[in-house]
Amino acid sequence: MAEALRERLKIISNEASRRDPDQHVTRLREISERIETLAAALPQPIPPRLAHFLDRRSYDKALEFLCSGG
């Protein structure tokens, strides 16, 4: 999960990718779908805060939570 969240940040910050808006949006859509698939596969129950971040698509906060050992 953390790897996919990091990949999303890399895509967002990739200036070369942003020069081709269609490709950029496609890459963002693909990684978002991957994150949603991974989130659905997490062992239950997951921590309520993590569930909140994932449900709200607060992916930066979800990554911070995971990296802090939350």
N, C-alpha and C positions, 0 to 999 in steps of 0.2 A: 504494500500500500504506500509506504513512504517513498519508494522508488518512483511509483507512478505520479505521486504528488510533486516530487522534485522535477520529473520530466515535464509536467505541466508548467511549472515555473520557468524552465528552460525555454519552452516553446513561446511563452508570453514575452520573455525578454529577448528573444532572437530577432534582431532588427532585420536580418536578411529574410527571414520567414515573413515578416510583416510587409515586405515589399510586394509580395504576391498575396493579396487579401484572401482570395478564394482558397489557396493552399493553406494559408495560415488558419482560417476558420475550419477547414477540414481537419487539420492536425489537432486543433483544440477540441473539436467534436469527438475525434477518435480517442484522445486521452481522457476526456470526460466520461465517455462510455466505458473505457477500461476501469476508471476509478469507481464508477457506479457498480460494475460487475464485481470488482474486488470487494467493495463495501458490502454487497449482498452476500458474499461468500465468507465474510468474517465469522468466526465462532461466536455464538450467542451465549450469554448476553454481552454486548459491548458496553464500555463505559458510557454513561449517559451524556457526558460532555462531548465525547467523540461522535456519538450518534447525532447529537445536535449539530455539530459542525458539518458532518457529512450530509445530513438532511437539508441543511440550509446552503450547501455547497460553499461553505466557508473553508475552502481547501487549504489556504495558508494557515489558518488556525488549527485545522486538523493535523497538518504536518508538524506544526509547533508542538501540539499535544503529544503526538507520537514520539517526537525527538526528545521530549522532556521526560519520557518514561511514563507518561500519564496513563 
